[in-house]
Amino acid sequence: MEINASGGLESLVDRYRHQFRIPENTGHYDEHELKEAEKRYVKFCLTSGKCPT
């Protein structure tokens, strides 16, 4: 049986993206800024482990 580690990582990234895309954020940023802020949020979550899963 082969373990797919990237699938788990992709799942976490999707979860963190979903957590970030709340009306408070989507209404505050324009599209380009939203993508950059979302990237920073996901990176923070993955590296710090301080975001809810």
Backbone as JSON, one array per atom type, in Angstrom:
{
  "sequence": "MEINASGGLESLVDRYRHQFRIPENTGHYDEHELKEAEKRYVKFCLTSGKCPT",
  "N": [[0.84, -1.18, 0.0], [0.58, 2.18, -0.88], [1.42, 5.26, 0.56], [-0.05, 8.4, 0.39], [1.28, 11.22, 0.9], [1.19, 13.82, -0.08], [-1.47, 14.19, -0.62], [-2.61, 14.5, 1.89], [-1.43, 16.89, 2.67], [-2.43, 18.59, 0.69], [-5.08, 18.5, 1.41], [-5.02, 19.79, 3.91], [-4.18, 22.36, 3.07], [-6.36, 23.1, 1.47], [-8.33, 23.19, 3.48], [-7.37, 25.28, 5.12], [-7.46, 27.39, 3.28], [-10.2, 27.56, 2.9], [-10.97, 28.3, 5.49], [-9.89, 30.85, 5.54], [-11.31, 32.29, 3.63], [-13.58, 34.01, 4.48], [-16.42, 36.21, 4.8], [-15.51, 38.61, 5.98], [-12.83, 38.79, 5.17], [-12.94, 38.46, 2.34], [-14.44, 40.66, 1.62], [-12.8, 42.71, 2.29], [-10.32, 42.68, 0.91], [-9.0, 43.3, -2.42], [-9.08, 41.26, -5.44], [-6.39, 40.44, -6.17], [-4.9, 41.11, -3.87], [-6.25, 39.51, -2.06], [-5.54, 36.91, -2.82], [-2.78, 36.99, -2.23], [-2.81, 37.51, 0.55], [-4.16, 35.25, 1.39], [-2.32, 33.27, 0.7], [-0.24, 33.93, 2.47], [-1.55, 33.44, 4.9], [-2.1, 30.66, 4.74], [0.52, 29.68, 4.58], [1.48, 30.53, 7.08], [-0.18, 28.99, 8.76], [0.62, 26.37, 8.08], [3.33, 26.36, 8.76], [3.48, 27.21, 11.42], [1.59, 25.8, 12.86], [-0.5, 26.79, 14.33], [-3.13, 27.19, 13.64], [-6.63, 26.38, 13.56], [-7.66, 23.03, 12.88]],
  "CA": [[0.0, 0.0, 0.0], [1.36, 3.41, -1.0], [0.87, 6.36, 1.33], [-0.04, 9.63, -0.39], [1.49, 12.33, 1.82], [0.8, 15.09, -0.68], [-2.92, 14.3, -0.5], [-2.88, 15.05, 3.21], [-1.01, 18.29, 2.63], [-3.41, 19.3, -0.13], [-6.29, 18.6, 2.21], [-4.79, 20.87, 4.88], [-4.16, 23.64, 2.35], [-7.76, 23.39, 1.13], [-9.03, 23.53, 4.71], [-6.93, 26.61, 5.54], [-8.01, 28.35, 2.31], [-11.62, 27.71, 3.21], [-11.05, 29.08, 6.73], [-9.52, 32.23, 5.28], [-12.29, 32.95, 2.75], [-14.79, 34.43, 5.18], [-16.85, 37.51, 4.27], [-14.67, 39.69, 6.51], [-11.63, 38.89, 4.35], [-13.26, 38.63, 0.92], [-14.95, 42.01, 1.44], [-11.75, 43.68, 2.61], [-9.23, 42.66, -0.08], [-9.33, 43.1, -3.84], [-8.75, 39.88, -5.83], [-4.95, 40.17, -6.1], [-4.5, 41.16, -2.46], [-6.87, 38.36, -1.41], [-4.68, 35.75, -3.09], [-1.53, 37.15, -1.48], [-3.1, 37.34, 1.97], [-4.51, 33.84, 1.58], [-1.04, 32.54, 0.67], [0.46, 34.17, 3.74], [-2.28, 32.75, 5.95], [-1.86, 29.22, 4.6], [1.92, 29.43, 4.95], [1.55, 30.67, 8.53], [-0.83, 27.83, 9.37], [1.42, 25.17, 7.86], [4.64, 26.43, 9.42], [3.38, 27.45, 12.86], [0.69, 24.84, 13.48], [-1.35, 27.51, 15.28], [-4.46, 27.41, 13.08], [-7.5, 25.24, 13.83], [-7.76, 22.06, 11.78]],
  "C": [[0.88, 1.24, 0.0], [0.66, 4.53, -0.24], [1.02, 7.64, 0.52], [0.06, 10.82, 0.56], [1.03, 13.65, 1.22], [-0.71, 15.28, -0.63], [-3.33, 14.88, 0.84], [-2.54, 16.53, 3.29], [-2.0, 19.12, 1.82], [-4.72, 19.5, 0.64], [-6.17, 19.71, 3.26], [-4.83, 22.24, 4.22], [-5.58, 24.04, 1.98], [-8.55, 23.83, 2.35], [-8.67, 24.95, 5.15], [-7.43, 27.69, 4.57], [-9.48, 28.61, 2.61], [-11.81, 28.54, 4.48], [-10.78, 30.56, 6.47], [-10.61, 32.98, 4.51], [-13.63, 33.18, 3.45], [-15.17, 35.81, 4.66], [-15.99, 38.69, 4.75], [-13.42, 39.88, 5.65], [-11.95, 39.15, 2.88], [-13.8, 40.03, 0.64], [-13.89, 43.08, 1.65], [-10.71, 43.8, 1.51], [-9.78, 42.68, -1.5], [-8.79, 41.72, -4.23], [-7.26, 39.55, -5.7], [-4.47, 40.14, -4.65], [-5.05, 39.96, -1.69], [-6.0, 37.12, -1.59], [-3.39, 35.81, -2.31], [-1.75, 36.94, 0.02], [-3.44, 35.89, 2.29], [-3.25, 32.98, 1.6], [-0.3, 32.69, 1.98], [-0.22, 33.45, 4.89], [-2.01, 31.25, 5.92], [-0.43, 28.87, 5.01], [2.09, 29.52, 6.47], [0.97, 29.43, 9.22], [0.04, 26.58, 9.25], [2.73, 25.2, 8.64], [4.54, 26.57, 10.93], [2.55, 26.38, 13.57], [-0.29, 25.48, 14.45], [-2.75, 27.79, 14.74], [-5.33, 26.18, 13.37], [-7.58, 24.32, 12.63], [-9.1, 21.43, 11.72]]
}
